[in-house]
Amino acid sequence: MNSQQWTSKLGFVLAAAGSAIGLGAIWKFPYMAGIGGGGAFFLIFIGFTLLIGLPLLLAEFVIGRSTQKEAVDAYREIAPKTLWPWLGKLGIVTCFILLSF
């Protein structure tokens, strides 16, 4: 069986960003920015995205690329006999909950 690859890095980045952001967040963002203080909310949002979201996203990519496994098995391979595989399960459940909005 052949392994599937992205045809371009831009396509991968756009697909990852689209699934991470979601349509609900795009519709809700202007409303939340208006309620939360406009420019101040936007600066804090960008700051937290860069300081917390980007490192977590990159860590997920590195773990997935280095182990070549899905979320739960990747954490099980990195840290066997610990509670880290639950982080993979938590990620799957979190994605399911976020995509339901």
GILINNOR-V407480 format. One record per pair of residues at least 12 apart in sequence whose ideal C-beta (glycine too) atoms are under 7 Angstrom apart, sorted by the first residue. I is the first residue (numbers start at 1). J is the second residue. D is the distance in Angstrom with one decimal. If there is no record, write none. Layout:
# GILINNOR-V407480
i->I j->J d->D
i->I j->J d->D
This chain:
# GILINNOR-V407480
i->22 j->98 d->6.6
i->22 j->99 d->6.8
i->24 j->101 d->4.7
i->63 j->78 d->6.7
i->71 j->88 d->3.5
i->71 j->91 d->5.3
i->71 j->92 d->5.9
i->72 j->85 d->5.1
i->72 j->88 d->3.8
i->72 j->89 d->5.7
i->74 j->88 d->6.5
i->75 j->87 d->5.5
i->75 j->88 d->4.5
